[in-house]
Amino acid sequence: MEVHLITQIIKASLEEDLAWGDITTENLIDPNQSSELILTLNEEGVIAGLPIAEQVFKILDPGLIWSPLKKDGEFLPAGTPLVKLKGNSQQMMKAERVALNFLQRLSGIASLTHRFVQEARRYSETVRIADTRKTTPGLRHLEKYAVRMGGGHNHRYCLADAVMIKDNHVAMLKQGQKTIQEAVALVRKRISHTVTIEVEVDRLEQIPAALEAEVDCILLDNMSNEMIVEALKLIQGHCTVEASGGVNLQRVGSIAATGVNIISVGALTHSANALDISLDYP
C-alpha cells in the first residue's frame, strides 16, 4: 500500500471524528494515564487492515506499543485476539472508532471475497475472482487491498489503467458512425503497447466484431450461463474472457464451471458486511 495515500485517508478520517475534540474523554480521563487494551475478532473471517489501524493509533500516540498477534490475510475463528495495545488512554479512546471502522470494513470485504474465491475454487482451479470500481469514494485503495487479502484480484484501479469499451461507448461510437474495429484500431494507435483493450458485450452477435478487432479481453455482461458457454465456443480461446453482472455466491460456482478466465464481482466492495471486531480491556 502507498503510505502517503493511506496517511491522507487516515488524517481526513480523524479530523472528521475529532473536529472539535473528544468532549467525553478529555473531561473524564487523566491525560497522563496509560492503559493496555486488546483487539479481538468476534466472528470468524479474514482479517484486513491491521497496518491501517496501527497507523490510526500511532498518529495520535506515536509512543503507542502495538503488539500484533495475527496478520492480514489470515482466516481466523471467532474469539481470536488480534493485537495487544499499550499507550496513552486518552489517545486510544480518540482513535478507537476510526481504527475499528477501517478494520471492520476491510475485514468484511476480505471475508466476503474469501467466500467467493472458495466457492469458485470448487469448480475451477484457475478462474480469478476480481473486484470492480464500485468502491466507497475515497477508500478505493484500501478496499482493493482488502480484496487481495481475501484471495481476490484487482480489476482496474482507475479509468486510466486499461481501455474498456463499455455499452455506452459502443452506443456513442455508433452515433459517430464508428465500428468497434475502427474504434479499437484508433485507440491502439494512441495508447502504450503495455495497455490492454477490453470490450464489453451483452449479445452473442457482438462477439465476432470484437474478435476481428483482436482485443485482449471480452467482457460478457449479464449473460446467462448458457449464453456464456455459447460465447466461449465463439471465442475459442483467442482472448481472455471475463464474466460480470448478476454474480452472487449462489451462482459464482456455476459461472466458474463454464471455463471463463475472470469473474468480476461488484458485491465484493459495495455489499460486504463489516466484520465484528472490538477493542476492550483484556
N, C-alpha and C positions, 0 to 999 in steps of 0.2 A: 504494500500500500504506500502511496505517496504521502510522506509525513506532512508536507506543507498543506496539502488538501485536507487531511484529517484534522490538523490543528485548527484550521479555519472553521470547519464544521463544528468542532467541539466548543471553540470560543463563542461562536454565534449562539449555540445552544445554552451555554452557561449564562451568557448575557440575557437571553430570553427569560431564563428562570430566576436569575438574580438581578433583575432590572433595578430594583430598589433595595437589594439585600435580602436577608432572611430574618424577618421580624420575630419569628418564634425562637430560632436557635440563638440569635445574637442577644436576646433578652433573658435566656434561661441557662445557657451553657457557658461555663468559665472559658474564656478564650485561650487559656493555657492548659486546659485539660486534654489528656490523650486517652485514646480508647483502642481496644482490639475488637475487630468485627470479622465476620466471615460471610463470603458469598456462597450461597447454596442453591443447587438445582433442585427444584421441587417437582418436576415431571421429566420423564425420560426424553432425550433428544440430543441433537448435535449442537455443540457449543460453538458460537462465533461472536467475536467482538471483545474478547478479554483484553487485547492490547489497547483497544479504544477506551474501554472502561478504566484501565490503568492510567491512561493519559488524562482522562477527566479528573480523577482524584489528584494526580500529581500537578496539574495546572494550578489547583487551589492549594495544595500542600506538597511542595517539592520534596520535603523530607519524609513523606509517607513511605512506609515499608510495605511493599507488595510482594507477597509470597505465593506464587501460583502453585496449585496442586494438580491442575489439569491444563490442557492446551486446546486451542481452537481446532476444530475438525474432528474431535473425539465424540463418539456416540456414547452417552452415559445414562445410567439408571437414575430414577428419582431418588433424592436424598443425598446426592453426591456433593461433597464440599468442593468448591472450585478454587477459591483464593482466600488466604488469610491477610487481613489488612491491619496495620498499626500506624496510627497517626493522630493528628490534631482532631479532636472531637467535633469542633465547630465546622471545620472544613469538610470532614467526611459527611456530615449531615447536609451540607450545602451541595455536595457533589452527588449524593446518593441517587436522586431521581433521574438526573441526566444520564449518569452511568448505567443505571438499570434500564432506562428507555432504550439506549443503544444496544445493550447486551441482550435484552429480551426480544427486541425487534429482529436483530441479526440472527440470533439463535433460532427464532421461529422460521425465518427464511431458510436457514441451513437445514433445519429439521424437515421442513416440507420438501425441500429439494432432495434430501436423502430418501424420503419415501418414494418420490417419483423415480429416482435412479434405481432403487431396489426393485420396484415393480417392473420397470423396463428391462432390467437385467434377467428377469425370469424368462424373457423371450428373445433377447438379443445380447450378445457379449460386446458388441461394438457400437451400438447406437449411442449418440450423445444427447443428453438432456440439457437444453440451453435456455437461458433467460431471454428477456426482451428488453425494450426500452420503457416498459410500463413500470417505472420505478417512482418512488417518492421524490418530488422535486427537491434537489439539493443533496439527496442522500444516495444517488446512483452509485458512486464509487464504493460506498460501504455495502450497499445491498448486493452489488455484483460480487464483491469479495465474499459475502455470506453464501452466495450460490456456489462458489468454488469450494468453500469449506464443507458444503453438503454433498460434494461429489459431482456437481453440475459443471457446465461450461458457459462461458460468456459469449453472447452474440455481440452485435455492435455496441460499443460503449457510447458512441455519439454518431451523428449524421455524417461525419467526415471519415469514418472508419472504413466503409465499403460502399460500393454502389448497389443500391437495392431499388429496383424499378417496381413500384407497387401499383395497385389498381388505378389510383388516381393519376399517377404518372402516365399510365397507359392511355387513360381517357384523354388527358391533356395532349399527349403525343398524337392521338388520333384526330383531335381537334385541329392540331397543327399539321395534319396530313403527313405524319411520320410513322413508319412502321417500326416494330421492335428491332428488326435487323438494322435499320438505319440509325436508330437511337443508340444501340449498343456499339455500333461502329464509330459513331460520333464521340460517345463518352470515352471509348477506349483510346482514342487519339489524344484525349485531353488529360488523362489520369496517368499516374505512375504504373509501371508494369507490375508493381508489387500489390496493387489494389485489385480485389476480386469484384466480380459483377454477378449479381443475383437478380433473377426476375420472378415476380410473384404471378402465379396462375391460379384461377379457380375453375377452369373448364379444361377438359382434355384437349379440345381443338386448339388451345393456345400453345400447347407444348411444341409442336413441330417448328413454329417460328422461333421459339426460344432456343431450340437445339440448333437451328440453322444459324443463329447469331453466335453460337459457340460460347454461351455463358458459362460461368464457373459453377453456378448453383441454380436450381429451380426450386422455388418455394411453393408447395402445394397447399393452398389456403382453403380451410374449411371444407375439405373433401371427406367423403365417407371412406371407410376402409376399402370398400370395393373399388371406388374410384382411384384410391392410392395405388392399389395393385395394378390397375389398368395403366395408370400413369407410369409406373415403374417399367412396365412392358414396353411402353413407347420410348422411354428414356434409355433403356438398355445399358445403364452404367456409363453413359457418355459424360455425365457431370454429377456433382454432389446433389442429393435430394433431401430437402427439408420439408417436414410436415408441421403445420401450425393451424391454430384455430380450433376451438371446442375441445381442447385437450384437458382431461381430468384424470384423477387416479384410477377411476373405473375403466377408462379407455386407453390409457397410455401403453399398457402391455400389448393390446391388440394392434396398436399402431406400430409399435416396435417390431412385432412379428411380421409386418409386411416387408421389412427389409430396408426402410428408409435409413439415411445416414444420421439425420438430426431431427429431434423433436423439440420445437421451441414452445415454451410454456409461460405465458404472461402471469399465470396464477402464482408462480414461484415468488414474485415480488409484490404483486398487488393484492393477493388474498391470503398471505401467510398470517397465522395467529401468533401472537407473542408467546414465547416460552416462559413458564413461571420460574422466576429466579428471585431470590430475596437476599437482603443484607441485614444480618442480625448479630446479636451477641452470641458467642459460641456456647 
